[in-house]
Amino acid sequence: MHVVLAAQFGLAGGNLIAQIAIFLIVYKILEKKAFGPIIAMLEQRKQRIAEGEAKLEKIATDLAAAEANAQAILNKANDSAARMVKEADDSAKALKETRAQEAIHEASQILAKAREAAQLEKEQLSSQLKQEFGRMVSDATARVTGKVLNSDDQSRINQETAAQVSA
């Protein structure tokens, strides 16, 4: 039965063994010349991919560290800038206050000098007015009485007139 079945499929004992031997020889040649280099190439590619992934992970880690460092530097710069702005603001406020105090002081000095000058001018004008008024009273008295007043009379009239004008 085996023989009939083998004959139906076209199997011959000698041919089958020769085909198996040729198949094994071709398989060994292909394994050595084709499969080996292909498998080695695939293994190298697999290794390079693994190395690339490791490098990618290292780059990602380095990038995260660099971003964290950059953020820390940025935060430090922002803090420093905020501190400088606050210091400048405080300095400007202090300078403004100092300038305001200086201006107030200068204004009070100017007012004091102006009051002093006004008082001096008032005294001078008052003195001139008293002298002029005294002279006019002396002249009027001399005209009314028809008498020439001597210096003692003029002095006494001037003093009385000045005392009345001051009061």
C-alpha positions as CSV (number, residue, x, y, z in Angstrom):
1,M,0.0,0.0,0.0
2,H,2.8,2.3,0.7
3,V,4.4,1.5,-2.6
4,V,1.1,2.2,-4.4
5,L,0.7,5.5,-2.5
6,A,4.3,6.5,-3.2
7,A,3.8,5.7,-6.9
8,Q,0.7,7.7,-7.1
9,F,2.5,10.8,-5.8
10,G,5.6,10.1,-8.0
11,L,8.0,9.3,-5.2
12,A,10.9,7.1,-6.1
13,G,13.2,5.9,-3.3
14,G,16.5,6.9,-5.0
15,N,15.2,10.2,-6.2
16,L,13.8,11.0,-2.8
17,I,17.1,10.5,-1.1
18,A,18.9,12.5,-3.8
19,Q,16.4,15.3,-3.4
20,I,16.8,15.3,0.4
21,A,20.6,15.4,0.0
22,I,20.5,18.2,-2.5
23,F,18.0,20.1,-0.3
24,L,20.3,19.8,2.7
25,I,23.4,20.8,0.7
26,V,21.5,23.9,-0.7
27,Y,20.2,24.6,2.8
28,K,23.8,24.5,4.3
29,I,25.2,26.7,1.5
30,L,22.3,29.2,1.9
31,E,22.7,29.2,5.7
32,K,26.4,29.8,5.4
33,K,26.3,32.3,2.4
34,A,22.9,34.0,2.6
35,F,21.1,33.4,6.0
36,G,24.2,34.0,8.1
37,P,25.1,37.4,6.7
38,I,21.4,38.4,6.6
39,I,20.9,37.3,10.2
40,A,24.2,39.0,11.2
41,M,23.1,42.2,9.4
42,L,19.7,42.0,11.2
43,E,21.4,41.5,14.5
44,Q,23.6,44.6,13.8
45,R,20.6,46.6,12.8
46,K,18.8,45.5,16.0
47,Q,21.9,46.4,18.1
48,R,22.1,49.9,16.3
49,I,18.4,50.5,17.0
50,A,18.9,49.6,20.7
51,E,21.9,51.9,20.8
52,G,19.9,54.7,19.1
53,E,17.0,54.2,21.6
54,A,19.5,54.4,24.5
55,K,21.0,57.6,23.0
56,L,17.5,58.9,22.5
57,E,16.7,58.2,26.2
58,K,20.0,59.9,27.2
59,I,19.2,62.9,25.0
60,A,15.7,63.1,26.5
61,T,17.2,62.9,30.0
62,D,19.8,65.6,29.1
63,L,17.1,67.7,27.5
64,A,14.9,67.5,30.6
65,A,17.9,68.4,32.8
66,A,18.8,71.3,30.4
67,E,15.2,72.6,30.5
68,A,15.1,72.3,34.3
69,N,18.4,74.2,34.4
70,A,17.2,76.8,32.0
71,Q,14.0,77.2,34.0
72,A,16.1,77.6,37.2
73,I,18.3,80.2,35.5
74,L,15.2,82.0,34.2
75,N,13.6,82.0,37.6
76,K,16.8,83.3,39.2
77,A,16.9,86.0,36.5
78,N,13.3,86.9,37.1
79,D,13.9,87.1,40.9
80,S,17.0,89.2,40.3
81,A,15.1,91.5,37.9
82,A,12.2,91.8,40.4
83,R,14.6,92.6,43.2
84,M,16.4,95.2,41.0
85,V,13.1,96.8,40.1
86,K,12.1,96.9,43.7
87,E,15.4,98.4,44.7
88,A,15.1,101.0,41.9
89,D,11.6,101.8,43.0
90,D,12.7,102.2,46.7
91,S,15.6,104.3,45.6
92,A,13.4,106.5,43.5
93,K,10.9,106.9,46.3
94,A,13.7,107.8,48.7
95,L,15.2,110.2,46.2
96,K,11.7,111.7,45.6
97,E,11.3,112.2,49.4
98,T,14.7,113.7,49.7
99,R,14.1,116.1,46.9
100,A,10.7,117.0,48.3
101,Q,12.3,117.7,51.7
102,E,15.0,119.8,50.0
103,A,12.4,121.7,48.0
104,I,10.4,122.3,51.1
105,H,13.5,123.5,52.9
106,E,14.5,125.8,50.0
107,A,11.0,127.1,49.8
108,S,10.9,127.9,53.5
109,Q,14.3,129.6,53.2
110,I,13.0,131.6,50.2
111,L,9.9,132.6,52.2
112,A,12.0,133.6,55.2
113,K,14.3,135.7,53.0
114,A,11.3,137.2,51.3
115,R,9.6,138.1,54.6
116,E,12.9,139.5,55.9
117,A,13.3,141.6,52.7
118,A,9.6,142.7,52.9
119,Q,10.1,143.6,56.5
120,L,13.3,145.5,55.8
121,E,11.6,147.3,52.9
122,K,8.6,148.1,55.0
123,E,10.8,149.5,57.7
124,Q,12.7,151.6,55.1
125,L,9.5,152.9,53.5
126,S,8.1,153.6,57.0
127,S,11.2,155.5,57.9
128,Q,11.2,157.4,54.7
129,L,7.5,158.1,55.1
130,K,8.0,159.3,58.7
131,Q,10.8,161.6,57.6
132,E,8.8,162.9,54.6
133,F,5.7,163.3,56.8
134,G,7.8,165.0,59.5
135,R,9.3,167.4,56.9
136,M,5.9,168.1,55.5
137,V,4.5,168.8,59.0
138,S,7.5,171.0,59.7
139,D,7.0,172.9,56.5
140,A,3.2,173.2,57.2
141,T,3.9,174.4,60.7
142,A,6.4,176.9,59.5
143,R,3.9,178.2,56.9
144,V,1.0,178.3,59.4
145,T,2.9,180.0,62.2
146,G,5.0,182.1,59.9
147,K,7.9,181.4,62.0
148,V,11.2,179.8,60.8
149,L,11.7,176.6,62.9
150,N,15.1,175.9,64.2
151,S,16.5,172.4,64.2
152,D,15.3,171.6,67.8
153,D,11.8,172.5,66.9
154,Q,11.9,170.5,63.7
155,S,13.4,167.5,65.6
156,R,10.7,167.7,68.3
157,I,7.9,168.0,65.7
158,N,9.3,165.1,63.7
159,Q,9.4,162.9,66.9
160,E,5.9,163.8,67.8
161,T,4.7,163.1,64.3
162,A,6.6,159.8,64.1
163,A,5.1,158.7,67.4
164,Q,1.6,159.5,66.2
165,V,2.1,157.8,62.8
166,S,3.5,154.7,64.5
167,A,0.6,154.5,66.9
